[in-house]
Amino acid sequence: MSAQSQRPEPPYYAVIFSSRRSGTDEEYAAMSERMVALAAQQPGFLGVESARDANGFGITVSYWRTAEEITAWRAHAEHTDAREQGRASWYSQYDVRIAKVERAYSWERAEKTSR
């Protein structure tokens, strides 16, 4: 997963997936990579950002052009299988929130030049 997605111009949608891992890691990394690669092939996919702490709590935010494209991704057969595997093995809890992004901005520290 990318460390930080390129910011698209609003409006767009964010799917915020927060989760607590159950401690079972078998095949998780491979499935996670597969889901990102598969999502990237779907119409409307704009990018993804993800982070997880040492205690197993994580947040993944995927960005989409429309709500309909999010619905199509949720219904994708391979994504459905991964979701069921997550419930059975990888997660003890998760929440999904979908938000419309109407404004977005960023800031980046200017690189200092040495004298």
C-alpha positions, 0 to 999 in steps of 0.5 A: 500500500502506498504511504500517501496517495496523490490528492485528487481534486474534490469532490470524491469519496473516501472509504475509511476502514479502521480495524483491529487485527486478531493476531492471525497473520497467515496469508494476510500480507499477500491478500492485502497486496492483492486487494490493493492491486485489484482495487487499482484496476477498478473504475473510479479508484483514485488511491489508498493510504494505510497505517497500522500500529504495533498493537494491531489497530490500523486505518486504511483509506481508499479514495473513489470518484463516485459512491456507485464505484464504491458499491461496485467494488464492495460487490466484487467477488474477490473482494467479497471473498477477502472480506469473509476471510478477514472476518473469519481469520484476520480481524477481531473488529472493524468499522467502515465509514464512507465520506464525501470529500468536498475540500482538501488541501496539503502542506509540505515543508520546504527543503532547507539548503545548507550553506 
